[in-house]
Amino acid sequence: MTHPQSSPRGLFAKQKVYVGAQTLSGNSTGVTFAGAIYPSGLTKAITANSTAVIVPALRIGALASYITVNSTGIRIGSRYISTNTTGNTTT
């Protein structure tokens, strides 16, 4: 059955979607977000720079512990994994 080409229903294919001042686009390998991503309930954004994806805190599954990072090192829950000049240490 035919459908009007101007109908908002049916096939939805776009090369670019604008949401406010941000752009959501894609290429042959994936989706590109022009700005930061704010998942529901998250006040800090998931961003990226030239070397890494930056996630403010990470919770895996139903675990109550979060993986975070500060100047001391990587923290899982209340324990740190850090490095010093002589090798790896866990505190």
HELIX and SHEET records of a PDB file:
SHEET    1   A 3 LYS A  16  VAL A  19  0                                        
SHEET    2   A 3 GLN A  22  GLY A  26 -1                                        
SHEET    3   A 3 VAL A  31  PHE A  33 -1                                        
SHEET    1   B 2 THR A  47  ALA A  48  0                                        
SHEET    2   B 2 VAL A  53  ILE A  54 -1                                        
SHEET    1   C 4 ILE A  67  VAL A  69  0                                        
SHEET    2   C 4 ILE A  74  ILE A  76 -1                                        
SHEET    3   C 4 ARG A  79  ASN A  84 -1                                        
SHEET    4   C 4 GLY A  87  THR A  90 -1                                        
END                                                                             
